[in-house]
Structures are given as C-alpha cells and as structure tokens.
Amino acid sequence: MKFLKNILAFVIPLSAMLITFTLYLFAQNTVNQYKKKISDDYSIVVITNTPLIKEKINELANIKVSKIVTLKKEKIIDDIKSNLSETSITLLKQKLPNFYKIHLDEFPTTSELKNIKDELYKNKNIRKVEIFSKNHNQVYLLLLLINEISLVLFIVILIFSVLILAKQIQIWFYEHQEKISILQLHGASILYSSSAIIRYAIFSAFIAFFLVAGLFTFLVNNLILIFPQELSNIVDVEISISSELFKLFFLSLGISILTIFGVLIKYKIKND
C-alpha cells in the first residue's frame, strides 16, 4: 500500500503536466492548421498600370510567393456592365488597370505585411496595394492569443508539477536515508545508494506516460469529444500520433530524470 501511495504521489502531478501538454499540442496543431488554411485563402491585391512581370516577384519580405493570379478584366466589367453603355464599356476596357492577387507560402505577420507593402510600392508600375490589414490583424491576434494562453497554462502547470515531484523525491530520500547512509559508509556512490529512488521515479514516469498516451490516442481517434463538429468545417485537425507520443515520452522521462538529479545534487551538497 505504501509503495502504491508513493507511486501515485509521483504519477498524479506528472500526469497532470502531461495532460496539460497534450492540450497545448491540440491547441498548437489547430492554430497551425488554421494559419495554413487562411494562408492559402489570404491574398494581396495589386493594381498596376501595365501588365506585371510575375517572374520578377519570387519573394516578398523573405516570404516565398506561391502564385500570382491575374484577375480578368472581363470578369470585373461583367459585374458592373449592366449599368453602363456600350461606349462606356469600350472606354473602360481601354482605361481599366491590371489587377492581380498575390498568394504567399506562409501566413505573414503584421510587420511583414507592412514590409511587403513597402517593397511592392518600390515598383513604379504598381498603382495600389491592398493588404486587408484590418481583417488580417483581427485574425492573427486571435491566433496568437489562443497559442499564448495554452503555452502559458502549460508552463505554469509544468513549474508546479516539478515542485511537487521534487518534494516527493525529497520524501523518498528521507524514507531511505538510513539505507543510503549505510551504503555510502561502505563506499557506494550517491548514485548507487539512491538507485531505489531512481527506479521509483522512472517507473512512475512510464506509468504516467502510458496513462496519458492512452488518453491522447483515444482523443485523437475521437476528436469530436473535444472539438465541435462546426470546427471541422473551418479547419482540418490533423495530428501525428507517433510524433506526439514521442514528445510525451521524452517530456515524461526527461522531467523525471532532471528532477531526480536536481534533488540528488542538492542532497549530496547538503550531506557532504
């Protein structure tokens, strides 16, 4: 019973930290997928006096240009010709400037958008650049807010979890103090003397990983439980189970080992 109590005292805070990390992974993945989607949909409209030489625009503000689409004048005229005479339509065809949509490979930041606009205006042939910055800022700031909240929550839980884990390891050291002292008197190293505590922590780390890994796998295969159906119409949430499980395993084992050795060093300094 005591063994089970000791293990649970380590597994519970570690599992809580790993669950928070999985929530962060879900949030980060959703944000990245949504950023990719609006990056595909987002475009910069450029109006030029003469036809644009598309081959000369490969990058803007160090962001690769994925494609430049020419907006047909005929389509623009068709939308308004019902209110125009034939003479006006003929004149409009002659005077109407050239319209283009520039699509980028990545979703630009607000500062990058400003740089893109300045860079495009260096071309004297370009009459007008519309970056739709107001709509862009609203969406981009919302994405940043979601990402930052999930990251801050994870960091806060991580700090509290490490403190609780360190406290539990200190308790284990106190419980095994007599055994550790005897082994050290016989010349054993502090690492060997505390091997039972290290095994406790690593065993607990594996249990926490398997528990959270099972929960994570279940949620990935049943995303509707955490994401509303309407979200799938906006963005496809695609999560690589093997990649994310590796992150969980590395975090679980890594935090446990770092906490053990942190307490171990403190214990050694105190008792030398």
Sequence and secondary structure as in RCSB ss.txt:
>XXXX:A:sequence
MKFLKNILAFVIPLSAMLITFTLYLFAQNTVNQYKKKISDDYSIVVITNTPLIKEKINELANIKVSKIVTLKKEK
IIDDIKSNLSETSITLLKQKLPNFYKIHLDEFPTTSELKNIKDELYKNKNIRKVEIFSKNHNQVYLLLLLINEIS
LVLFIVILIFSVLILAKQIQIWFYEHQEKISILQLHGASILYSSSAIIRYAIFSAFIAFFLVAGLFTFLVNNLIL
IFPQELSNIVDVEISISSELFKLFFLSLGISILTIFGVLIKYKIKND
>XXXX:A:secstr
 HHHHHHHHHHHHHHHHHHHHHHHHHHHHHHHHHHHHHHHH  EEEEESS   GGG SEETTEEEEEEEEE HHH
HHHHHGGGS HHHHHHHHHH  EEEEEEESS   HHHHHHHHHHHHTSTTEEEEE  HHHHHHHHHHHHHHHHHH
HHHHHHHHHHHHHHHHHHHHHHHHHTHHHHHHHHHTT  HHHHTHHHHHHHHHHHHHHHHHHHHHHHHHHHTGGG
TS HHHHTT      HHHHHHHHHHHHHHHHHHHHHHHHHHHHHHH 
